[in-house]
Amino acid sequence: AVLTADGILRSCLFEGGEVDIRPILRAADLRPTRRLEDLAHAMTECVRLKPDGHSGHGNQQMSRIGG
């Protein structure tokens, strides 16, 4: 998984699911253990969204994802 500069957790640089973790990180009312649970769930979801294969080109330019 890759975490982008804008808080998006991506299952793959080129293709696959994205999980926005900014709401978890910015939530002021979450107790620390709940924040860790939510982050763990976001990681699990990101892995679940990972594609089995790639189309060869991806759906985003490398400059957009930091490469």
Buried (B, 14 or more C-beta within 10 A) or exposed (E): BBBBEEBBBBBBBBBBBBBEBEEBEEEEEBEEEEEEEBBEEBBEBBBEBEEEEEEEEBEEEEEEBEE
